[in-house]
Amino acid sequence: MHPFAFFVILSGLAAYKAQLCKNDAVMCEEIQYVLDGEPVRLSCCVDINNSSYITWFKNGSQIPFASDSQSRIHENGNALWFFPASLEDAGYYTCVIKNVTYCTWLIVFENEENLCYNRSALFTNEQYLKATKIDCPFIQDYVDVTKAQITWSKECQPLQNEEKYFALAETLTIQNAVKQDEGLYTCAVKFEHNGTEYSLSRTVDLKITVTAASRLPFMRNPSNNIEKVELGSAISLKCEVINSDDVIIWTYNDSWADEVDGSDTRVIIGDINFSMTEDNEPMFYRYLNFTEIKEEDYNKKFYCKNLNTMSKAYVMLQRPDPNLQPFLIAFFVTLIFVIINIVLLAKIFKIDIVLWYRSSCFARKHIKDGKLYDAYIMYPKSLSGTNSYPMDIFVLKLLPEVLEVKFSYRLFIFGRDEIPGEAMSDVVDEAISQSRRLVIVLGSTQSSGDLKDEFEQQIAMYDALIRNKIKVILVELEKGIDYSNMPESVQYIKQKQGVIRWKGELTEANKKFWKHMRYYMPPTQGKNLQHSDSNTFNTC
């Protein structure tokens, strides 16, 4: 039964009892608890030899109980017996002797769910350490305790340690009891009445008290420890002495601690106070209060002395360790910000950084790969044998002037550098194999057949994509180039790495284009380095 239900029952029965007994001479009043389904005996509060003078009633009823021992509820002597009690039996019972009424309150409860007890119907038992004894309460009226088999459990679990627990008759002895032996102990016994077996159970809430004599006097606080305290703040130091007299003082350098700076307002020794510990041991304590910590208070030992035992311990005040958390947070936030900015700047100025590095003293000036040319220049030629005029200017004039003259690149341009009379296939194959890059220049004026049928184009694509010997640079000379009619190899290059597009007129002043060209071209071999964007000489 829930404890709240007990409260409701108690309130209702109390009001009824007040009405029932207000005009009667109530000699005594008892409260009896019984578990639903267990027997119980209600005794009248008078000891008489002739029980015929006693009549039992319930809740003011005028119908007395029978004395037939076969009845579930019957009178016997000066007692009213229930074999067994049930929930509907709860209420006020009165035994009447002539004109005197004796009231007994019966509460029938149920155990809590999955437990062998109800916390609202516990017997309390307070014991001291060492040998602790618990009696199974109020069972002598039902069984012969010298013969009955009484079983014990703690928190509804059977007791296992035979060396620690010893049961004799209705008493359970706990050897060498400690504070951890506290808890709810339940005793249970069975007996027969009129051929029917019944059970009785009682639950005792055991509390163990630690006596002052069980431990020697000792100082719990301070313990020669260090207290961290900020300059200018207030602090209270506590001295705690257990199992001793109240003669405790705070000192510094064998003088009263409140005289440390000659002031009686900043450092104050409090009064001696008394309390009980969590183990019920007597404890005296006294505070040393600092209203403001000064520099001279640091690294001094303030002693608490117990004049009874002549024991002492100190506490030392020190500055708290520096809090590095704000600094670390600021440092890592700044570091992340710097890294993000470096990554963004590196991405934005990637080309300039690479070109600067190639022109610096740190870069390797000579590439030993056996190649003769830095790039093989491929550009479309019409099937009719005529070329686009802007294409000729760009390939045959601008590229050599900028890349060869200014930046020392070696280019192979078919139609300019081959020896007359050589087979074209041999020339193209040899030139491409000796080149570090393949530059394909595209314009919007070539026909779809120009790039599909050129033999050197096929060889170059095979060399660049299948054998993967050289890297390809795709250059768009004009806008609006249609790639749908171009070889799949060219389309693949555009999709994979993009193109470099010429913007504006065919003039040398297009610095952004030439920066991209130099970025994708291999590093120069160290000749004519005086020609750069800044027109400065390399002194490495």
C-alpha positions as CSV (number, residue, x, y, z in Angstrom):
1,M,0.0,0.0,0.0
2,H,1.4,3.4,-0.9
3,P,2.3,5.7,2.1
4,F,-0.2,8.3,0.8
5,A,-3.0,5.7,1.2
6,F,-2.0,5.3,4.8
7,F,-2.3,9.0,5.4
8,V,-5.8,9.1,4.0
9,I,-6.8,6.1,6.1
10,L,-5.2,7.6,9.2
11,S,-7.0,10.9,8.7
12,G,-10.4,9.3,8.2
13,L,-10.1,6.9,11.1
14,A,-8.8,9.6,13.4
15,A,-11.8,11.7,12.7
16,Y,-14.1,8.7,13.3
17,K,-12.4,7.7,16.5
18,A,-12.8,11.2,17.9
19,Q,-16.5,11.0,17.3
20,L,-16.6,7.4,18.7
21,C,-14.8,7.9,22.0
22,K,-15.5,11.6,22.8
23,N,-18.0,10.7,25.5
24,D,-16.3,7.6,26.8
25,A,-13.6,7.1,29.4
26,V,-10.8,5.9,27.1
27,M,-8.3,4.1,29.3
28,C,-5.7,3.4,26.6
29,E,-5.3,3.5,22.8
30,E,-3.3,1.1,20.7
31,I,-2.3,0.9,17.0
32,Q,-1.8,-2.5,15.4
33,Y,-0.3,-3.1,12.0
34,V,-0.8,-6.4,10.2
35,L,0.1,-7.7,6.7
36,D,-2.8,-8.7,4.6
37,G,-3.2,-12.5,4.9
38,E,-1.4,-12.8,8.3
39,P,-3.0,-13.4,11.7
40,V,-3.2,-10.7,14.3
41,R,-4.2,-10.5,17.9
42,L,-5.8,-7.4,19.4
43,S,-5.6,-7.2,23.2
44,C,-7.8,-5.3,25.5
45,C,-5.8,-2.9,27.6
46,V,-7.0,-4.4,30.9
47,D,-5.9,-7.6,32.7
48,I,-8.9,-9.4,34.1
49,N,-9.5,-13.0,35.0
50,N,-13.0,-13.3,33.7
51,S,-13.2,-12.5,30.0
52,S,-16.9,-12.8,30.0
53,Y,-17.1,-9.2,31.0
54,I,-15.4,-8.1,27.7
55,T,-17.3,-7.4,24.5
56,W,-15.6,-6.5,21.2
57,F,-17.1,-4.2,18.5
58,K,-15.9,-2.6,15.3
59,N,-16.4,1.0,14.3
60,G,-19.1,1.6,16.8
61,S,-21.3,-1.3,15.7
62,Q,-23.6,-2.9,18.3
63,I,-23.0,-6.4,17.0
64,P,-20.3,-8.2,19.1
65,F,-17.9,-10.7,17.7
66,A,-18.3,-14.4,18.3
67,S,-16.2,-16.5,20.6
68,D,-16.2,-19.6,18.3
69,S,-12.5,-20.5,17.7
70,Q,-13.4,-21.8,14.2
71,S,-14.5,-18.3,13.1
72,R,-12.0,-16.2,11.2
73,I,-12.5,-13.4,13.7
74,H,-13.3,-14.5,17.3
75,E,-12.8,-13.5,20.9
76,N,-10.5,-15.5,23.2
77,G,-9.8,-14.3,26.6
78,N,-9.2,-10.5,26.6
79,A,-8.1,-10.6,22.9
80,L,-9.7,-10.5,19.5
81,W,-8.1,-12.9,17.0
82,F,-8.0,-12.7,13.2
83,F,-7.1,-15.9,11.3
84,P,-6.1,-14.2,9.0
85,A,-6.7,-10.5,8.7
86,S,-7.8,-9.0,5.4
87,L,-7.9,-5.5,4.0
88,E,-11.6,-5.0,4.9
89,D,-10.8,-5.6,8.5
90,A,-9.0,-2.2,8.9
91,G,-10.7,0.1,11.3
92,Y,-11.3,1.0,15.0
93,Y,-12.0,-1.9,17.4
94,T,-13.3,-1.3,20.9
95,C,-13.4,-3.6,23.9
96,V,-16.1,-2.7,26.4
97,I,-15.9,-3.6,30.0
98,K,-19.0,-2.4,31.8
99,N,-19.1,1.3,31.0
100,V,-15.4,1.7,30.0
101,T,-14.3,1.6,26.4
102,Y,-10.8,0.7,25.3
103,C,-9.9,1.6,21.7
104,T,-7.6,-0.2,19.3
105,W,-6.8,0.9,15.8
106,L,-6.1,-1.9,13.3
107,I,-4.2,-1.0,10.0
108,V,-4.0,-3.8,7.4
109,F,-1.4,-3.1,4.8
110,E,0.1,-4.8,1.7
111,N,3.8,-5.1,0.9
112,E,5.3,-2.7,-1.6
113,E,5.7,-4.1,-5.1
114,N,8.5,-6.7,-5.4
115,L,9.4,-6.2,-1.7
116,C,8.8,-8.1,1.5
117,Y,7.9,-5.0,3.6
118,N,6.0,-1.7,3.6
119,R,8.0,1.3,4.8
120,S,4.9,2.7,6.5
121,A,4.8,-0.3,8.9
122,L,8.4,-0.7,10.1
123,F,9.7,-1.4,13.6
124,T,12.6,0.8,14.6
125,N,15.7,-0.4,16.3
126,E,18.7,1.7,17.3
127,Q,21.9,-0.1,18.2
128,Y,25.5,0.8,18.9
129,L,28.6,-0.7,17.2
130,K,30.2,-4.0,18.2
131,A,27.6,-6.7,19.1
132,T,24.2,-5.6,17.7
133,K,21.0,-7.5,18.5
134,I,17.6,-7.4,16.8
135,D,14.4,-9.0,18.2
136,C,11.6,-10.2,16.1
137,P,8.8,-8.1,17.7
138,F,5.5,-9.4,19.0
139,I,5.6,-13.0,18.0
140,Q,5.5,-14.6,21.5
141,D,1.6,-14.6,21.5
142,Y,1.6,-16.7,18.3
143,V,4.5,-19.2,18.6
144,D,6.9,-20.7,21.2
145,V,10.1,-18.8,20.3
146,T,12.3,-21.6,21.7
147,K,11.0,-24.1,19.2
148,A,9.9,-22.0,16.2
149,Q,12.0,-21.8,13.1
150,I,12.6,-18.1,12.5
151,T,14.3,-17.0,9.3
152,W,16.0,-13.6,8.7
153,S,16.6,-11.6,5.6
154,K,18.1,-8.1,4.9
155,E,16.5,-6.0,2.2
156,C,14.5,-9.2,1.3
157,Q,17.7,-11.2,0.7
158,P,18.5,-14.2,2.9
159,L,21.4,-13.8,5.3
160,Q,24.4,-15.9,4.1
161,N,27.3,-15.1,6.4
162,E,27.0,-17.5,9.3
163,E,30.1,-16.1,11.1
164,K,28.6,-12.6,11.2
165,Y,25.0,-13.4,11.9
166,F,23.8,-15.6,14.7
167,A,20.1,-16.3,15.4
168,L,18.8,-17.7,18.7
169,A,15.0,-17.9,19.4
170,E,13.6,-14.6,18.3
171,T,16.9,-12.7,18.5
172,L,19.4,-12.0,15.6
173,T,22.9,-11.0,16.7
174,I,25.3,-9.2,14.3
175,Q,28.9,-9.7,15.2
176,N,31.3,-6.8,14.8
177,A,28.6,-4.6,13.4
178,V,29.6,-1.6,11.3
179,K,27.7,1.3,9.9
180,Q,27.2,-0.6,6.6
181,D,25.1,-3.2,8.5
182,E,22.3,-0.7,8.8
183,G,19.1,-1.6,6.8
184,L,15.8,-3.3,6.8
185,Y,15.8,-6.8,8.5
186,T,12.8,-9.0,8.1
187,C,12.0,-12.0,10.3
188,A,9.5,-14.7,9.2
189,V,8.0,-17.7,11.1
190,K,5.3,-20.2,10.3
191,F,2.8,-21.9,12.7
192,E,-0.4,-23.9,12.6
193,H,-3.8,-23.1,14.0
194,N,-6.8,-25.4,13.7
195,G,-4.9,-27.4,11.0
196,T,-4.1,-24.4,8.9
197,E,-0.6,-23.0,8.4
198,Y,-0.1,-19.3,8.8
199,S,2.9,-17.0,8.3
200,L,4.0,-14.1,10.4
201,S,6.6,-11.4,9.3
202,R,8.0,-8.4,10.9
203,T,10.4,-5.8,9.4
204,V,12.8,-3.9,11.6
205,D,14.6,-0.7,10.5
206,L,18.1,-1.0,12.1
207,K,20.0,2.1,12.8
208,I,23.6,1.9,14.1
209,T,25.1,4.6,16.2
210,V,28.8,5.2,16.5
211,T,29.7,5.9,20.1
212,A,32.3,8.5,21.0
213,A,34.3,5.9,22.8
214,S,34.7,3.9,19.6
215,R,37.3,6.2,18.1
216,L,40.2,8.2,19.5
217,P,40.2,12.0,19.4
218,F,41.5,13.3,16.1
219,M,41.7,16.4,14.0
220,R,39.8,16.0,10.8
221,N,40.5,19.4,9.3
222,P,42.9,21.0,8.5
223,S,45.3,18.3,7.4
224,N,48.5,20.2,6.5
225,N,46.9,21.2,3.3
226,I,47.1,24.2,0.9
227,E,44.2,26.4,0.1
228,K,44.2,28.4,-3.2
229,V,42.7,31.8,-2.8
230,E,42.6,35.0,-5.0
231,L,44.2,38.2,-3.7
232,G,41.6,40.5,-2.2
233,S,39.0,37.8,-1.8
234,A,37.5,36.5,1.5
235,I,37.9,33.0,2.9
236,S,36.9,31.0,6.0
237,L,39.2,28.2,7.2
238,K,37.5,25.5,9.4
239,C,39.1,23.5,12.2
240,E,37.3,20.3,13.1
241,V,38.2,18.2,16.1
242,I,36.3,14.9,16.8
243,N,35.8,13.1,20.1
244,S,37.7,15.7,22.0
245,D,37.0,18.7,24.3
246,D,36.3,22.1,23.0
247,V,39.8,23.6,23.6
248,I,40.8,24.5,20.1
249,I,42.6,27.7,18.9
250,W,44.0,29.2,15.7
251,T,47.6,30.4,15.8
252,Y,50.3,31.8,13.6
253,N,53.9,31.8,14.7
254,D,52.8,30.8,18.2
255,S,50.5,33.8,18.5
256,W,46.8,34.2,18.0
257,A,46.1,34.1,14.3
258,D,44.0,37.3,14.4
259,E,47.1,39.2,15.4
260,V,49.0,38.4,12.2
261,D,48.9,42.0,10.9
262,G,48.1,43.8,14.1
263,S,44.5,44.2,13.0
264,D,41.4,42.8,14.7
265,T,39.0,43.4,11.8
266,R,40.5,41.8,8.8
267,V,41.4,38.4,10.4
268,I,38.8,37.1,12.9
269,I,38.7,33.9,14.9
270,G,35.2,32.6,15.3
271,D,33.5,31.0,18.3
272,I,33.7,27.3,19.1
273,N,30.7,25.4,17.9
274,F,29.4,21.9,18.4
275,S,27.7,19.4,16.0
276,M,27.4,15.7,15.3
277,T,29.2,14.1,12.3
278,E,27.5,11.9,9.8
279,D,28.6,8.9,12.0
280,N,27.0,10.6,15.1
281,E,30.4,11.5,16.6
282,P,30.7,14.7,18.7
283,M,32.6,17.3,16.8
284,F,33.8,20.8,17.9
285,Y,34.8,23.3,15.1
286,R,36.1,26.8,14.9
287,Y,36.5,29.2,11.9
288,L,39.4,31.5,11.0
289,N,37.9,34.2,8.8
290,F,39.8,36.5,6.4
291,T,37.6,39.4,5.1
292,E,40.4,40.3,2.6
293,I,43.5,38.3,1.6
294,K,46.6,40.4,1.3
295,E,50.0,39.6,-0.2
296,E,51.6,38.9,3.2
297,D,49.0,36.2,3.9
298,Y,50.5,33.9,1.2
299,N,52.8,31.0,2.1
300,K,52.1,31.3,5.8
301,K,51.1,28.3,7.9
302,F,48.1,28.9,10.1
303,Y,47.8,26.2,12.7
304,C,44.7,24.8,14.4
305,K,45.7,23.4,17.8
306,N,43.8,21.0,20.1
307,L,45.1,21.9,23.6
308,N,43.5,18.8,25.0
309,T,45.5,16.3,22.9
310,M,48.3,18.8,22.0
311,S,47.8,17.9,18.3
312,K,47.9,20.5,15.6
313,A,47.7,20.8,11.8
314,Y,48.1,23.7,9.5
315,V,46.7,25.2,6.3
316,M,48.7,27.3,3.9
317,L,47.3,30.0,1.6
318,Q,48.6,30.3,-1.9
319,R,47.7,32.0,-5.1
320,P,45.6,29.9,-7.4
321,D,47.3,28.5,-10.5
322,P,47.1,30.7,-13.5
323,N,44.0,30.1,-15.7
324,L,45.4,29.3,-19.1
325,Q,42.1,28.4,-20.6
326,P,41.3,31.9,-22.1
327,F,44.8,32.2,-23.5
328,L,44.7,28.7,-25.1
329,I,41.3,29.4,-26.5
330,A,42.5,32.8,-28.0
331,F,45.7,31.1,-29.3
332,F,43.9,28.3,-31.1
333,V,41.2,30.6,-32.5
334,T,43.9,32.8,-33.8
335,L,45.9,29.9,-35.1
336,I,42.8,28.5,-37.0
337,F,42.1,32.0,-38.3
338,V,45.7,32.3,-39.6
339,I,45.6,28.8,-41.2
340,I,42.3,29.6,-42.9
341,N,43.7,32.9,-44.2
342,I,46.9,31.2,-45.4
343,V,44.9,28.6,-47.2
344,L,42.7,31.2,-48.8
345,L,45.7,33.4,-49.8
346,A,47.5,30.3,-51.1
347,K,44.5,29.4,-53.3
348,I,44.1,33.0,-54.5
349,F,47.8,33.6,-55.2
350,K,48.7,30.1,-56.0
351,I,50.1,31.0,-59.5
352,D,52.1,33.9,-58.2
353,I,53.5,31.8,-55.4
354,V,54.6,29.0,-57.8
355,L,56.2,31.5,-60.2
356,W,58.0,33.3,-57.4
357,Y,59.3,30.0,-56.1
358,R,60.6,28.9,-59.5
359,S,62.5,32.2,-59.8
360,S,63.9,32.0,-56.3
361,C,67.2,30.6,-55.1
362,F,65.4,27.6,-53.6
363,A,64.1,26.1,-56.8
364,R,66.1,23.5,-58.8
365,K,67.2,25.2,-62.0
366,H,68.0,22.2,-64.1
367,I,65.7,19.3,-64.9
368,K,67.6,16.2,-65.9
369,D,65.0,14.3,-67.8
370,G,66.7,14.1,-71.2
371,K,64.1,16.2,-72.9
372,L,65.1,18.7,-75.6
373,Y,61.9,20.8,-75.7
374,D,59.7,22.4,-73.0
375,A,56.6,22.2,-75.1
376,Y,55.3,20.9,-78.4
377,I,52.9,23.4,-80.0
378,M,50.0,21.9,-81.9
379,Y,47.5,24.1,-83.6
380,P,44.8,23.3,-86.3
381,K,45.6,23.6,-90.0
382,S,42.8,23.6,-92.5
383,L,42.5,20.8,-95.0
384,S,42.8,23.4,-97.8
385,G,46.3,24.2,-96.5
386,T,45.5,27.7,-95.3
387,N,45.6,28.8,-91.6
388,S,43.7,31.4,-89.7
389,Y,45.6,34.7,-89.6
390,P,45.2,35.3,-85.8
391,M,46.2,31.7,-85.2
392,D,49.4,32.2,-87.2
393,I,50.2,35.5,-85.3
394,F,49.7,33.8,-82.0
395,V,51.6,30.5,-82.7
396,L,54.4,31.7,-84.9
397,K,54.9,35.2,-83.4
398,L,53.6,35.8,-79.9
399,L,54.4,32.4,-78.4
400,P,58.1,32.4,-79.5
401,E,58.5,36.1,-78.5
402,V,57.2,35.6,-75.0
403,L,58.0,32.0,-74.0
404,E,61.2,31.6,-75.9
405,V,62.7,35.1,-75.8
406,K,61.5,36.4,-72.5
407,F,61.3,33.2,-70.4
408,S,63.8,30.9,-72.0
409,Y,61.5,28.1,-73.0
410,R,62.4,25.9,-75.9
411,L,59.4,25.2,-78.2
412,F,58.9,22.9,-81.1
413,I,56.4,24.3,-83.6
414,F,55.5,22.0,-86.4
415,G,55.9,23.8,-89.7
416,R,58.7,25.9,-88.3
417,D,61.2,23.6,-86.7
418,E,61.1,20.3,-88.7
419,I,63.8,19.6,-91.3
420,P,62.5,19.5,-94.9
421,G,62.3,16.1,-96.4
422,E,61.7,14.2,-93.1
423,A,58.6,12.0,-92.8
424,M,56.0,13.8,-90.8
425,S,55.2,10.8,-88.6
426,D,58.8,10.5,-87.6
427,V,59.2,14.2,-86.9
428,V,56.0,14.4,-84.8
429,D,56.7,11.3,-82.8
430,E,60.3,12.3,-82.1
431,A,59.4,15.9,-81.3
432,I,56.6,14.9,-78.9
433,S,58.8,12.3,-77.2
434,Q,61.4,15.0,-76.6
435,S,58.9,17.5,-75.1
436,R,57.8,18.1,-71.5
437,R,54.4,19.6,-72.4
438,L,51.9,19.4,-75.3
439,V,50.2,22.8,-76.0
440,I,47.0,22.5,-78.1
441,V,45.9,25.9,-79.5
442,L,42.2,26.1,-80.5
443,G,40.3,28.7,-82.4
444,S,36.7,29.0,-83.5
445,T,37.5,29.1,-87.2
446,Q,38.7,25.6,-87.7
447,S,36.4,23.0,-89.2
448,S,35.3,19.8,-87.4
449,G,37.5,17.8,-89.7
450,D,40.7,19.7,-88.9
451,L,41.3,18.1,-85.5
452,K,39.9,14.8,-86.4
453,D,42.0,14.0,-89.4
454,E,45.3,15.6,-88.5
455,F,47.9,12.9,-88.2
456,E,50.1,14.8,-85.7
457,Q,46.9,15.4,-83.6
458,Q,46.2,11.6,-83.4
459,I,49.8,10.9,-82.4
460,A,49.9,13.6,-79.8
461,M,46.6,12.5,-78.2
462,Y,47.8,8.9,-78.1
463,D,51.1,10.0,-76.6
464,A,49.5,12.3,-74.0
465,L,46.5,10.2,-72.9
466,I,47.5,6.5,-73.6
467,R,51.2,6.5,-72.9
468,N,50.9,9.4,-70.5
469,K,54.4,10.8,-71.1
470,I,53.6,14.5,-71.2
471,K,51.1,16.9,-69.7
472,V,48.6,18.7,-72.0
473,I,47.9,22.4,-72.0
474,L,44.7,23.4,-73.8
475,V,44.6,27.0,-75.0
476,E,41.5,28.8,-76.4
477,L,42.4,31.7,-78.7
478,E,38.8,32.8,-79.3
479,K,35.4,32.6,-77.6
480,G,32.6,30.3,-78.6
481,I,34.5,27.2,-79.5
482,D,32.3,24.2,-80.1
483,Y,33.8,21.0,-78.7
484,S,31.0,18.7,-79.8
485,N,32.7,18.1,-83.1
486,M,36.2,17.7,-81.6
487,P,37.9,14.4,-80.8
488,E,36.9,12.8,-77.5
489,S,40.5,13.2,-76.3
490,V,40.3,17.0,-76.5
491,Q,36.9,17.0,-74.8
492,Y,38.3,14.8,-72.1
493,I,41.3,17.2,-71.5
494,K,38.9,20.2,-71.2
495,Q,36.7,18.4,-68.8
496,K,39.6,17.2,-66.7
497,Q,41.8,20.3,-66.3
498,G,40.0,23.1,-68.1
499,V,41.5,25.6,-70.6
500,I,43.6,28.8,-70.7
501,R,41.6,31.4,-72.6
502,W,43.1,34.4,-74.3
503,K,41.0,37.6,-73.7
504,G,41.2,40.7,-75.8
505,E,43.5,41.6,-78.7
506,L,46.6,39.6,-79.6
507,T,49.0,41.8,-77.7
508,E,51.9,41.0,-75.5
509,A,50.3,42.9,-72.6
510,N,48.0,40.1,-71.5
511,K,49.9,39.4,-68.3
512,K,47.3,37.1,-66.7
513,F,47.3,34.8,-69.7
514,W,51.1,34.5,-69.7
515,K,51.1,33.9,-65.9
516,H,48.8,30.9,-66.5
517,M,50.9,29.7,-69.4
518,R,54.1,29.8,-67.3
519,Y,52.3,28.1,-64.4
520,Y,51.3,25.1,-66.5
521,M,54.7,25.1,-68.3
522,P,57.6,23.3,-66.7
523,P,60.2,25.4,-64.8
524,T,62.7,27.2,-67.0
525,Q,66.2,25.9,-67.2
526,G,67.9,29.0,-65.8
527,K,68.7,31.0,-68.9
528,N,67.7,34.6,-69.6
529,L,66.0,34.8,-66.1
530,Q,66.5,38.6,-66.2
531,H,63.2,38.8,-68.2
532,S,60.4,38.6,-65.6
533,D,57.3,40.5,-64.7
534,S,59.2,42.7,-62.3
535,N,62.2,43.1,-64.7
536,T,64.6,42.2,-61.9
537,F,67.8,40.1,-62.2
538,N,68.1,36.8,-60.5
539,T,71.2,36.8,-58.4
540,C,71.2,33.1,-57.3
